[in-house]
Amino acid sequence: MRYATRTVVFFSLFFSGALIFSRWKARQEVSLQPSEIHSQSSPCYIPTWNKVHTNSVMDSLINSFSHFLWMKLKLSVENNQNYTSISILGAFVYPNHISISLTAQYLVQQNLHCRYFDCKRNEIPGSAYQSVVFPESVLHCPRRIGAEFMSVSRTLEKSEEIPEPVKLTYRAYEKPPHDLTVCVAPLYGNESKWLQIVEFVEHMKLEGATFVYFYIGSISDYDRKILNDYVRTGDIEVIDLHDKYERPYYAWHLITVQDCHLRAKYHSKWVSFLDLDERISGTPNQNLLQLVESQDPYVGELIFPVLNIVKYGDVAEKFVDVETLKRDMMFRQWTDTVDPTWNASKAIVRPEKVGIMFIHFATAKLPGVKTIQISPNQALVRHYRSTQHRVDVTNWHLEVQADGKLFVITKRPLPPVFDQNLTNAIVKRVQNVYDQVPVNCSAIARYLWESRKFPNPCESMSPVF
């Protein structure tokens, strides 16, 4: 009986593998495709990178089989926000396929059609491809020559209204332009964000990160100024979260994890997933980038312990002056910590080696890819954990633990050299954005305002429309 069972399992796996191989092989057959015919008569200029046609969303048999198993194991089932329509958050073109992130969270393992549009937003004839949503909120599509915009649909019926096509974001790099980037969970809530943002960005830059992806739910105009300045200097990308169907901002979190995973693929060798009140610190002898770059090639995920820092109050509402700013800096103001923990640990991953990403870890990795736990002596997540605004409990640092003991509070400031470098970077950026120099109205040429019949700038800075 035992051998019969083994035989059945063997042949089941064999025929499943054979079926997957035959389907994958069939999709690799090359012939003159509609998108190729369209490209010959298209009014659009098609750059070399966009002259690619593929017949499959997977570039290898083993990746196809892994994807098949993850679906069978139902490793991505959310079924949230099931009252929303299908709309697109982002679309990304890689060397051999395209991936689309959706705002809906109830479509996993359902069929959708990839729809391709050229530079004039005309649909490329005969280019549509039926694919399957997996993981949740993600649709993978093959490449089409000349495709610059993407949409999706349930059917190919002309009567179906499809989402407005979204322009493809280029990710078809031969080598990632960044070694380490950071995905930040959606920003929302009443607490001021400007100082948290500048501390986060400058801290991670000192640790070797060269780009940050920010997702915005709700933020003040004052806080938005610092984001705009980082966009101006090419340090960050801002993705505003909005949809026809309103939802609580925290409900965007899993969607942004999937979207940022796609956004980082081929754009960055390593990517971390953090909240705004977290940042990762290496050591004086080895910063974070040096640590991740020292890993063996088969390592695709690093798990970091968390150092909870007692955050006794809110951050400053606005910039006042440099001396006040230095006192208000979070890393200078709050240094009380408890011992590192693996609870709510965070990950840094090689995005192209991960199949499904979760908030704290990779749910699925490609075969042979290993996960390494990083020692607290090498690096850790510094988490500024508020004593005032916790959903579960306030004054968490005073709670009795499961063993009947209280937390042992220890001061752990940043190393002096890192502290000084971070302080200087923050002051420089904040002064550039918020330390505004008033206009010298008397220096403005009179003809500039008189010729336009504008008011005297010494009396009013702008005309009334």
N, C-alpha and C positions, 0 to 999 in steps of 0.2 A: 504493500500500500504506500509506504514511504517513497519507494522508487517510482511508483506510478505518479505520485504527486510531483516529484522532482521533474519527471519527464514532461508532464503537463505544463509546469512553470517554464521549463526550458523552451519548449516549442512555442508557448505564448510569447515569451520574450523574443524568440527568434523571428516569428512571423510579424510581431509588432515592429521590430527593428527593420525587417525586410520591407515592410509597407512604408515606413518612414523614409528608408533609403530610396525606394522607387519614386516616391513623391518628390523627394528632394532632388533626385537626379533628373527627373522630368522637368523640373523648374529651372535647371541649369542649361537646358538645350537652347542653343542660340539660333535665332532666325530673325528676319527683318520684322521688327515690331512696329505697331501703329505710331508709337512715339518717335521712332526713327523716321518714318515716312512723313509725319507732321513736321519734324525738325527741318526737313529739306525744303518745305514751302513756308515755314514760319517767318513772320515779319520781325521776330525777336532776334537780337544778337544772343547767341548761345556760347558762353565761355567754355573753355576746354574742360573744366572741372564738372560742368553740367551736361557733358555728352556721355552719360553713363546710363545704361539700361540693364537692370537685373530682373530675374524672374523669381527670386526667393527673398525672404526677409532674413534668412539665416545663411551665414557664409561657410558653414561646415556641417557635416552630418552629426557630429557629436553635440554641437550646439542645438541642432534641431531635436535630437533625442532628449537632451536636458530640458529643453522648453516643454516637450511633450510630457515628461515626468512631472515637472513642476505643476502643470495644469491638472494632471491626474491626481496629484497629491493636494490640490486646492490650496496652494501656498499663498494665494492672494485673493481673499474674499472679504469685501468690506460692506457692500450693500448699504451705503450711507447716502443721504441727500437724494432719495429716489423719487423726489417730486420735481427734479430739475430737468431741463432739456439738455440735448447734446450740444456742447459748444467746445471750442478749442482754446487752450491756454497757450500752447506753443507747438512749433513743428521744426524738426531738426534734420538736416541732411548730412549723413555720414558717408564714408567712402563707398559702402555697398548697400545701404538701405536708408530709409527715412523713418523717424519715430514721431508720433503725435501724442501730446499730452492733452487729456480731456478734463473738463471741469466736473463731469458726472462721475458718481461713485457707485453705480449699480449695474454696470455693463460687463463685468468680468466674464470671459469666455462666451460672449455673444458676438455674432458676426456683424461686422461693419465693412463698408466699402471705402477704400482709399480713393480719393478723387484728386486729379492732377490738373493744374492750370498753368498756362505760360505767363510770360511777362506782361501780357495785355489782359490777364485774368480770363482768358478764353480757355475752356476746358479742352485738354488734349484728347482728340478723338480716339476711342477704343483703349484708353489708358487705364480705366478703373480696375481695381484689384480687390477681391474679397479677402479680408483678413479677420483675425480674431482678437478681441480686446484681452490682452494679458501682458503684464499684470494689470490689476485694476487701474483704470484711468489712462492706460497706455495702448496705443495701436501702432504696430510695426508694419511698414509698407516697403515694397521694393522700389528701386530707383526708376525714374523715367526721364528720358532725354528732354531737356528744356523746361522741366517742371520748376517753377519758382514760387507757386502758391499751392496750398493744400486745403482740402476740406474732407468731410466724411459724410456718409449717408447709410441708412439701413438697407435701402434698395437702390436700383438704378432707374426707377420710375421717374418720368419727368414731372409728375405731379407732386413729388416729395420736395419740400423746401429744405435745402441744406444750409448748414452754417456758413457764414461769410468766410471765404477762403482767407487763410493766414499765410503771410510770407514766410518762406523757409529761412531758418537761421543756419548759417554756414558752419558746419562742423566736419567737413571732409578734409581735415588736416592729415598730412602724412606723419607729422609729429606734433603732439600737443604743445601749444604755445606757452602753457603754464605748467609748472611742476606741482604746485599746491594751491588750491582754491578753497573757498569756504561757502557753504550754503547756510543761510540764516533763516530760521523759522519765521512765520508771519509776525509782523509787528502790529500790535493793537494795544488797547488799554489806555488809562488816563495818565500814567506816569510819564514824565518828560523823557524824551528819547535822545536828544541831541548829544549829550555828554556820553551816554552809553554807546552810541554809534561811533563817535570819534575814538573813544577808548578801545572799543572792540577792533575797529579797523587798524589802528596804529599798533595795537598789541600783536595782532596776527601778522601784520607786515614785518614786525621785528622778528617774528618766529619763522619767516620765510614765505608766507602766503603772498601771492601777487595779484589776486582778484577775489572779489566777494560778490555773491549773488544775494540781494536783499528782496524779500517778498513783503509787500506793504498791504495791510488790511486797513488800518486807520492810523493817521499820524497828523500832527499839527503842522501848520505852515512854517512855524519857527523851526521845528525839527527837520522839515523837508529841506531847508536851506543847506544843511550839512551834507545830506544825501546828494543834492544837486551839484555841490562842489566836488564831491568824489566822482560823480559821473563825468563832470567836466575834465577831470584829470585822468580819467580812464582806469580808476581803481576799482570801480564797482559797476554792477548792472542792477537796475531797479525794475522789479516786476510788480505792477499794481494788480491786486486781486479784485475782480468785480465780475458780476454775472447778472443776468436778467433776474434770476431767482435768488433772493436774499438768503443768506445763511450766516450763522455765527462765525466769527473770524477764526476761532480755534478749529472749526470744521474744515478749514483749508489745509491743515497741517499735513495730512497724509498725501493730499494732492500735490503740495509743493515739494514734498520729499521725492515723489516720482518725477515731477517736472525737473527738479534741480539735478537729479541723477542723469536724466537725458541731456540737460543743458551742459553738464560737465564732461560728458563723454567726448573723447577726442579733443576736448578743449583744455583738459587738465590731466596730468598723470595721476595725481592724488586729489581727493576732495573730502572735506570733513563736513559733518552735519551738526550744527550747533544752534542754541538759542542765543538771543542777544545778551543775556546775563551770564553767558559762559564764554570762556576762551581757554586755549590750550597753552600750557607753559612747558618748555623743555628745561634744560639746565644751562648754567653759565658756560659749560664746556661743549654742549651739543644742543643746538636749537631744534625746533620741531622738524623743519625741512631736512636737516642733516640726519635726524633719526629715521624718518620715513625712507629717505634715499639709501640708507644703509641696509635695508631689508633685502632678503633674497628674492629673485625674480618670481618665484612661485607664490609669494605672499601677496594676497589681494585685499586683506582686511586687518586693521589694527584696532584693538579695543583699549580704550583709555579709562583709568579709574577717575573718580570724581572727588575733588577737595571742596567740600561745602564751606563757604565763607559766610559768616553771619552779617547780613545786610540790615542794619538797625533802622534805616530810614529811607526816604526817597532821594533821588538825585536832584541836583539844582534845577530850577525851572528855566533860568536863563543865565547867560554870561554877564558878569558884572565887571570884573577886572582880572588881571593875570594872577595876582596874589590870592584872590578869592577862588579863582579857578583851580589853582594848585591845591588848596585846602579841600575843594569839592571833589577832586578826582577820586573815583571809587577805590582804586587800588591803594591809595594813601589813607583814605578815610576809614576803610574797613579791612582789618587784617586778622580778626578773630576767626579761627577755623576749627573744625573737628577732623578726626582722622580720616584719611582717604577711604572711600567705599566703592564697591563695584555696582551698587544700586544706581540705576539710571545712567550707567556708563555710556560713553559716546564713541563713535567709530570714525576712522578715516579709511577710505577704500580706493582701490583702483577701479574707476567706474566701468570700464569696458570688461572687467572680470566678474562683475556682479550682475545677476539676472533680476533680482528683486531686492529693493532697498526698503528698510523700515526706519523709524525714527532713531533707534538706538543701535541697530546692527543690520547686517545684510541677511535677509531671509533666505536667499538662494545665491550660490556662487557657481561659476563654471567648474567642471571637473578638474581636480588637481590643484585648485586654488585654496590656499591655507589661511587660517585666521590666527593671529598672534595677539596675546595679551601683553600690554606694555606695563612694566613695573612702575610703581609710583616714584621710584628713584630716577626713572628715565624721563617721564613726562606725565602730566595729569591735567584734567579739566578743572579750571578754577571757576566754580559756580557761586555767584553772588545770590544767595538764597534769602529772600526777604523774610523778615519776622512779622510783617504787617499784612501782606497781600497774598497769603497762601490759601488755596481753595480748601485744602484739607485741615490745616491747623496753623494758628499763629504762634509766635514764640516757640517755634519748633526746637530750638536749641536748648530749651528748658524742659522738654518732655522727658519723662522716664522711659528708658529703653526696655527692650524685651528681657534683658538680664537684670532689670531692676535698678540699673545705674543711670546716672546722668552723663551727658556728653562731657568729655574733657576738652575744654577750650584752650587752644594753643595759638599764639600769634605766629603767622607765617607771611611776612611781607615779601614782596618781590625782591630779587637780588639788587643791590645798590646800583650797579651799572645799568641793568635793564630798566630799573625805576627811573633813572635820570634820562636815559634815551627816550623812554616812553613819555615822560613829562615834557621834554623838549618838542617832541613830534606833535603832541596834543596842543600845546601852547601855540605853535606855529600855525597849525590848521585852524584852530578856533579863532585866533586873531584875524586870520585872512577872511573868515566868513562872518564873524559876529562883531568884531571890534571896528565898527563902521566909522569912517571919518566924515563929519558933516560937510555938506557942500559949502564952498566959498562963493556965495551968490554974486558978490561984487566982481569976481573974476570972469564971469560969464559975459561974453561980448553982447552989447546991447542989441545989435542988429539981429542976433539969433532969436530973441524973443519979440522984439518990436516988429520985425518984418512979418512975423506970423500972427501978430496981434495977440500974443500970449501975455499973461500977467507978468509983472516984475518978479523974478525968482526969489528976490528977498522978501516978497510978500506972500507968494504962493508958488509951490514947486511944480504945479501942473495946472493946465487950464481945466475948466469945468465943461464937460461935454453933455 
